[in-house]
Amino acid sequence: MIGFVFATLVPVPLLVLATAQGGVVAWAVLAYLTIFTALMDHLLPANWRNLDAARAFPAAHGLSIALGVIHLFLTVIAIRYLGGPGGAEGWDVLPAIFAYGVYFGQVSHPNAHELIHRSGKEAVQLGKIVYTSMLFGHHASSHPKVHHVYVATPYDPNTALLGENFYRFFFRAWIGSFREGMRIESHDLRRAGRPWNGHPYLGYVLGALAILLLAWLLAGAEGVGVLLAIAGLAQVQILLSDYVQHYGLERGELSDGRLEPVRAVHSWNSPHRVTSAMMLNAPRHSDHHMHPGRIYPGLQIDEETMPMLPRSLPVMAVVALFPRWWRRVMNPRILEWQDEM
């Protein structure tokens, strides 16, 4: 647990410092979150250790709750002091915004993802609030009810098809996941006989409007701009994660027309030590899809049965921004796994 605590909490005071100082200090914080972590992943040995998946890991749940609350605190701090007086000003705000975007995409998102998979109502609600604060609340519905059901098939908007570039995928996945999540939630609402005012999407939309109003009250138009910029950066990283972790992998259909069960071969994984700790083991993605309720320290990794990315997940997300480079790196690796799919 020490690794998870260190990797996720050390950036918090650094982000506050970047908010206050901006400029060179904020660039240094951004470099820590990106270049330094990538370098440490390269220098440190890969982490192939598997903990006992049956353990409860109560400290892990406590860290998730704390990170959810910290995310909301950082959101308010960023809006108030990057959009208003008292913090960085002018162009010095830019690197701080990027630093927040990276942290929200690589820590807040994996943590909110953990929370919406927990069994407790309070944890799930906190995860929904975190996603809503990033103006991406629908992910709390579409991820478990669409992505996990149809992953590695054309029926899942968040599964990238072989040869599809990220930019085309981004718009297809954003719109498709919003629409499919709303359709399933509406169906579930009607089936349960609950009133329309209990629709989760109503909460996502009203919550997004509330955070935008809060940004306006805290720092005016500049505060809204800061929120939109940070949320946009976080959303790009969320969908980059989906793109990278499922690119080109296909799940077949059984003779009776049903989809085959999700197997280890249907997700790309990464054993890199530092970013795995920062992302709460999200790069151990195959095991998460096979056991969605398994808490993050207990996620397993197996070099023999799970497809592995050549570099850490954040580095491969950068590669994905350059379609020709991405295809040159990944398409041959998909061919290596086709017999297993």
Beta strands, then each sheet from edge to edge (+ up, - down):
end
